[in-house]
């Protein structure tokens, strides 16, 4: 996957996971009721990033990312300090 965004300094570029459209009991959720995902997969890292790497799945602060849509893909830019954890 070629990423059209190159992060600077301690920023990472990630793609958010798709929000669930159906509950565990089988009910479909309307668009307004879907909770934005807070887990994303890193697709590019800045030169000053120390602990994160490509393809890490991360949990990030809700209000910290900058969202950018390029083509049909929505990317998020997050500072390394706003990443709370990695997911295995």
C-alpha positions as CSV (number, residue, x, y, z in Angstrom):
1,X,0.0,0.0,0.0
2,X,1.6,3.3,-1.1
3,X,0.9,6.1,1.4
4,X,0.6,9.5,-0.2
5,X,1.3,11.2,3.2
6,X,4.8,11.5,4.7
7,X,4.7,12.3,8.4
8,X,7.2,14.7,10.0
9,X,9.0,14.6,13.3
10,X,7.1,12.4,15.9
11,X,3.9,11.9,13.9
12,X,2.5,8.6,12.6
13,X,0.0,8.1,9.8
14,X,-2.5,5.4,10.4
15,X,-5.8,4.0,9.0
16,X,-8.6,3.6,11.5
17,X,-10.3,0.3,11.7
18,X,-13.9,0.1,10.4
19,X,-16.6,0.8,13.0
20,X,-18.9,-2.1,13.7
21,X,-22.2,-1.9,11.8
22,X,-23.9,-4.6,13.7
23,X,-24.2,-5.4,17.4
24,X,-23.2,-8.8,18.8
25,X,-26.9,-9.6,19.1
26,X,-27.4,-9.0,15.4
27,X,-29.0,-5.5,15.4
28,X,-27.8,-3.1,12.7
29,X,-26.6,0.3,13.8
30,X,-27.5,3.5,12.0
31,X,-24.5,5.7,10.9
32,X,-25.2,8.2,13.7
33,X,-25.0,5.6,16.4
34,X,-21.7,4.1,15.4
35,X,-18.8,4.9,17.7
36,X,-15.7,6.1,15.9
37,X,-12.9,3.5,16.3
38,X,-10.0,4.3,18.5
39,X,-7.8,1.6,17.0
40,X,-5.8,2.1,13.9
41,X,-3.0,0.5,11.9
42,X,0.2,2.5,11.3
43,X,1.1,2.9,7.6
44,X,3.9,5.5,7.9
45,X,6.1,6.9,10.7
46,X,8.1,10.1,11.1
47,X,11.8,10.2,11.6
48,X,11.6,11.1,15.3
49,X,9.3,8.3,16.2
50,X,11.1,6.0,18.7
51,X,8.7,3.2,20.0
52,X,6.3,2.6,17.2
53,X,6.8,0.9,13.8
54,X,4.9,0.1,10.6
55,X,1.9,-2.2,10.9
56,X,1.5,-1.7,14.6
57,X,-2.1,-1.5,15.7
58,X,-2.5,1.4,18.1
59,X,-5.0,2.8,20.5
60,X,-5.0,6.6,20.4
61,X,-6.6,9.5,22.2
62,X,-10.1,10.3,20.9
63,X,-9.7,14.1,20.2
64,X,-6.0,14.2,19.3
65,X,-5.8,12.9,15.7
66,X,-6.0,15.0,12.5
67,X,-8.2,13.3,10.0
68,X,-7.3,13.6,6.2
69,X,-9.1,11.9,3.3
70,X,-6.9,11.2,0.3
71,X,-8.8,9.5,-2.5
72,X,-11.1,7.0,-0.9
73,X,-8.9,6.3,2.1
74,X,-9.2,8.3,5.4
75,X,-5.9,8.6,7.2
76,X,-5.3,9.9,10.7
77,X,-2.2,11.7,11.8
78,X,-1.3,11.2,15.5
79,X,1.7,12.4,17.6
80,X,3.6,9.5,19.2
81,X,2.8,10.9,22.6
82,X,-0.9,10.7,21.9
83,X,-0.7,6.9,21.3
84,X,-1.9,5.2,24.5
85,X,-1.0,1.6,23.7
86,X,-0.3,-1.0,21.0
87,X,-2.7,-3.9,20.3
88,X,-1.5,-7.5,19.6
